[in-house]
């Protein structure tokens, strides 16, 4: 059985759907569960909120998750991070990978951020977002983890003292057997981390086969898909039945958007053409409780029938102003806390379909709603599945990473059942 630890909640759903597509029965858990009662599964994904927490906290939470997974039968661990390798110079990818590798006694680990279906590819060690180098993409303006270097071996070397080597695309094209030999040689030469190029899903399948016997593997959802294919074909896992009738159905819906990515801003603009919207102005009201109360009062007073949008997202220049007034950490804390309170208030008012944009915002919403996990449904966009919470009153959640989806995703998601 394979187990995955994701460093944010949207990443957890992304890797879960990659396993599910490959034919693995997959359980998604938000945080380490209290219960050992799980449905039949071939893969378990534990989604944490550790991407931007202090490195020591991220390490501690990831080790707790790894111990739980090992105690529940996992023989291979997958550490999932964003396909744009979101991190700061001090971590958290390197420190968490170091801790997990040491815990597992793993002599090596592949590092594969490529996810071609999301437009992320790596060639000669350089990560691309579409046709742009990572360092020239909108990710260079990310408010918490600005990515200003595209050469992944160098980025990782700032976060770990372990040796890092690159296996480039010319070697990947020679297939899984050659790759396995290349990994063995890199390990024999003292490398702990092997950064591997990939520009297509076929590349990722070959890498997945090359990694299939490694106790520890890391990457984005693209590699999870390739590894899932390899494991499915080896084990002959049972293909999960497609989720039938949407258990939530035609219910009140809303969108909560906190991501400041260029794509989310585009999606917000598209949705505002036909939907009521409310912006969370943390500068004028820097109190999470009061800010949430204002938003919920607006929701109660609105007369429109279309699903509303409540957002805090801003373009880079306006975001910089908010952060200059409140501080980066202060702004994030106020807005994430407010989003969680708003989500809880909306559900209490009968909203049972929530679309959430942004990894940090998704984490705040899931935490506020006390969601332990759920069933994976259909994808509203590649890597963005509906999740149906368990319990007597299920809620449909669509947790969208900031850069995922086309311009119409938010509006479409609240208008059409999954």
Residue pairs with C-beta under 8 A, 6 or more apart in sequence:
1 41
1 42
1 43
1 44
1 73
1 74
1 75
1 76
2 19
2 24
2 42
2 43
2 44
2 74
2 75
2 76
2 77
2 78
2 227
2 228
2 231
3 43
3 44
3 45
3 46
3 66
3 69
3 70
3 72
3 74
3 76
3 77
3 78
4 12
4 15
4 16
4 19
4 43
4 44
4 45
4 46
4 77
4 78
4 79
4 80
4 224
5 45
5 46
5 48
5 62
5 65
5 66
5 69
5 77
5 78
5 79
5 80
5 100
6 12
6 14
6 15
6 45
6 46
6 47
6 48
6 80
6 81
7 48
7 49
7 50
7 51
7 58
7 62
7 79
7 80
7 81
7 82
7 92
7 93
7 96
8 47
8 48
8 49
8 50
8 51
8 82
8 359
8 360
8 362
8 363
8 401
9 30
9 47
9 49
9 359
9 362
9 363
9 366
9 399
10 358
10 359
10 362
10 384
10 399
10 400
10 401
10 404
11 47
11 51
11 80
11 81
11 82
11 221
11 359
11 401
12 28
12 30
12 45
12 46
12 47
12 48
12 80
13 28
13 47
13 376
13 383
13 384
13 385
13 387
13 399
14 80
14 220
14 221
14 383
14 384
14 401
14 404
15 45
15 78
15 80
15 220
15 221
15 224
16 26
16 28
16 43
16 45
16 376
16 385
17 26
17 221
17 376
17 379
17 383
17 384
17 385
18 221
18 222
18 224
18 225
18 228
18 383
19 26
19 42
19 43
19 45
19 224
19 225
19 228
20 26
20 240
20 376
20 385
21 225
21 228
22 225
22 228
22 229
22 231
22 232
23 228
23 229
23 232
23 237
23 238
23 239
23 240
24 41
24 42
24 43
24 228
24 231
24 232
24 237
24 240
25 39
25 40
25 41
25 42
25 43
25 237
25 238
25 240
26 41
26 42
26 43
26 44
26 45
26 240
26 376
27 38
27 39
27 41
27 43
27 44
27 45
27 373
28 45
28 47
28 373
28 374
28 376
28 387
29 44
29 45
29 46
29 47
29 372
29 373
30 47
30 366
30 367
30 371
30 372
30 373
31 46
31 47
31 48
31 372
32 46
32 64
32 65
32 68
33 68
33 372
33 373
34 372
35 372
36 72
38 44
38 72
42 231
42 232
42 235
42 237
42 238
43 228
44 69
44 72
44 74
45 80
46 65
46 68
46 69
48 58
48 61
48 62
48 65
49 360
49 363
49 367
50 57
50 58
50 61
50 62
50 92
50 96
51 58
51 81
51 82
51 86
51 87
51 92
51 145
51 359
52 88
52 92
52 144
52 145
52 360
53 61
53 92
55 90
55 91
55 92
55 95
55 96
58 91
58 92
58 95
58 96
59 92
59 95
59 96
59 99
62 79
62 96
62 99
62 100
63 99
63 100
63 103
66 77
66 100
66 103
66 104
67 103
69 77
70 77
75 215
76 214
76 215
76 216
76 217
76 231
77 100
77 104
77 215
77 216
77 217
78 217
78 218
78 219
78 223
78 224
78 227
79 96
79 97
79 100
79 109
79 216
79 217
79 218
79 219
80 218
80 219
80 220
80 221
80 224
81 87
81 93
81 113
81 218
81 219
81 220
82 113
82 220
82 359
82 401
83 113
83 114
83 115
83 118
83 120
83 220
83 221
83 222
84 113
84 120
84 127
84 129
84 134
84 137
84 139
84 147
84 403
85 93
85 113
85 127
85 134
85 147
85 152
85 155
86 139
86 142
86 145
86 147
87 93
87 94
87 145
87 147
87 155
87 159
88 144
88 145
89 158
89 159
90 158
90 159
91 159
92 159
93 156
93 159
93 218
94 156
94 158
94 159
94 160
95 159
95 160
97 109
97 111
97 160
97 193
97 218
98 160
98 162
100 106
100 216
101 109
101 162
101 192
101 216
104 215
104 216
105 215
106 214
106 215
106 216
107 187
107 192
108 183
108 186
108 187
108 191
108 192
108 193
108 194
108 214
108 216
109 192
109 193
109 194
109 214
109 216
109 217
109 218
110 183
110 194
110 195
110 196
110 207
110 210
110 211
110 214
110 217
110 218
110 219
110 223
111 152
111 156
111 164
111 193
111 194
111 195
111 196
111 218
111 219
112 122
112 195
112 196
112 198
112 204
112 207
112 217
112 218
112 219
112 220
112 222
112 223
113 120
113 122
113 127
113 152
113 219
113 220
114 120
114 121
114 122
114 127
114 197
114 198
114 199
114 203
114 204
114 219
114 220
114 222
114 223
115 220
115 221
115 222
115 223
115 383
116 198
116 199
116 200
116 201
116 204
116 222
117 201
117 222
117 382
117 383
118 220
118 221
118 222
118 382
118 383
118 403
118 404
119 128
119 129
119 130
120 127
120 128
120 129
120 220
120 222
121 127
121 128
121 198
121 199
121 200
122 128
122 152
122 195
122 196
122 197
122 198
122 199
123 168
123 169
123 197
123 199
124 166
124 168
124 169
124 197
125 151
125 152
125 153
125 166
125 168
125 195
125 197
126 133
126 134
126 150
126 151
126 152
127 133
127 134
127 150
127 151
127 152
128 134
128 150
129 137
129 138
129 139
129 403
130 137
133 150
134 140
134 147
134 149
134 150
135 147
135 148
135 149
135 150
136 150
137 147
138 261
138 262
138 403
139 146
139 147
139 403
140 146
140 147
140 148
141 316
142 260
142 261
143 260
143 319
143 323
143 328
143 332
144 328
144 332
144 360
147 155
149 155
152 195
153 164
153 165
153 166
153 195
156 164
156 193
156 195
157 164
160 192
160 193
162 192
162 193
163 190
163 191
163 192
163 193
164 191
164 192
164 193
164 194
164 195
165 186
165 189
165 191
165 193
165 194
165 195
166 194
166 195
166 196
166 197
167 179
167 182
167 183
167 186
167 194
167 195
167 196
167 197
168 197
169 197
169 198
169 199
169 203
171 178
171 179
171 182
172 179
172 196
172 197
172 198
172 203
172 206
172 207
173 203
175 206
176 206
176 207
176 209
176 210
177 210
179 196
179 206
179 207
179 209
179 210
180 210
182 194
183 194
183 210
183 211
183 214
186 194
187 194
196 207
197 203
198 204
198 207
198 222
198 223
201 222
201 225
201 226
203 226
204 222
204 223
204 225
204 226
205 225
205 226
205 229
205 230
206 226
207 223
207 226
207 227
208 223
208 225
208 226
208 227
208 228
208 229
208 230
208 231
209 226
209 230
211 217
211 223
211 227
211 230
212 227
212 230
212 231
212 234
217 223
217 227
221 383
231 237
242 378
243 375
243 376
243 377
243 378
243 388
246 377
246 386
246 388
246 396
246 417
246 418
247 388
247 394
248 352
248 353
248 388
248 394
248 395
248 396
248 417
249 417
250 417
251 350
251 351
251 352
251 353
251 396
252 307
252 349
252 350
252 351
252 352
252 353
253 307
253 351
253 352
253 353
253 354
253 355
253 413
253 414
254 299
254 307
254 308
254 309
254 310
254 346
254 351
254 353
254 354
254 355
254 414
255 271
255 275
255 307
255 308
255 309
255 310
255 311
255 354
255 355
255 356
255 357
255 410
255 413
255 414
256 310
256 311
256 339
256 342
256 343
256 354
256 355
256 356
256 357
256 361
256 365
257 264
257 267
257 268
257 309
257 310
257 311
257 312
257 313
257 356
257 357
257 358
257 361
257 410
258 311
258 312
258 313
258 335
258 336
258 339
258 356
258 357
258 358
258 360
258 361
258 364
259 313
259 357
259 358
259 359
259 360
259 361
259 400
259 401
259 402
259 403
260 313
260 314
260 315
260 316
260 319
260 358
260 402
261 358
261 402
261 403
262 403
263 402
263 403
263 404
263 405
263 407
264 313
264 357
264 358
264 400
264 402
264 403
265 313
265 314
265 315
266 407
267 357
267 405
267 407
267 408
267 409
267 410
267 411
268 277
268 309
268 311
268 313
268 357
268 410
269 407
270 407
270 408
270 410
270 411
271 277
271 309
271 410
271 411
272 309
274 306
274 411
275 304
275 306
275 307
275 308
275 309
275 411
275 414
276 302
276 304
276 306
276 308
276 309
277 308
277 309
277 310
277 311
278 295
278 298
278 299
278 308
278 309
278 310
278 311
279 311
279 312
280 291
280 295
280 310
280 311
280 312
280 335
280 338
280 339
281 291
282 291
282 312
282 322
282 326
282 331
282 334
282 335
282 338
283 321
283 322
283 325
283 326
285 291
285 294
286 326
286 330
286 334
287 334
288 333
288 334
288 335
288 337
288 338
288 341
289 338
289 341
291 334
291 335
291 338
292 337
292 338
292 339
292 341
292 342
292 345
295 310
295 338
295 342
296 342
296 345
296 346
296 349
299 308
299 310
299 345
299 346
299 349
300 349
302 308
306 414
307 353
307 414
307 415
309 410
310 339
310 342
311 357
312 335
312 338
312 339
312 361
313 357
313 358
314 322
322 331
323 331
325 331
326 334
332 360
335 361
336 360
336 361
336 363
336 364
337 364
339 361
339 364
339 365
339 368
340 364
340 365
340 367
340 368
340 369
341 368
343 354
343 356
343 364
343 365
343 368
343 369
344 368
344 369
346 354
347 354
347 369
347 395
352 393
352 394
352 395
352 396
353 395
353 396
353 398
353 414
354 365
354 395
354 396
354 397
354 398
355 398
355 400
355 410
355 413
355 414
356 362
356 365
356 397
356 398
356 399
356 400
357 400
357 402
357 410
358 400
358 401
358 402
359 401
359 402
362 399
362 400
365 397
365 399
366 397
366 399
369 389
369 395
371 389
371 395
371 397
372 390
373 389
373 390
374 387
374 388
374 389
374 390
374 394
374 397
375 387
375 388
375 390
376 385
376 386
376 387
377 385
377 386
377 387
377 388
377 396
377 418
378 385
378 386
378 418
379 385
379 386
380 386
380 398
380 400
380 405
380 409
380 412
380 413
380 418
381 400
381 404
381 405
381 406
381 409
382 404
383 401
383 404
384 398
384 399
384 400
384 401
384 404
384 405
384 409
385 398
385 418
386 396
386 397
386 398
386 418
387 396
387 397
387 398
387 399
388 394
388 395
388 396
388 397
389 395
389 396
389 397
396 418
398 413
398 418
400 409
400 410
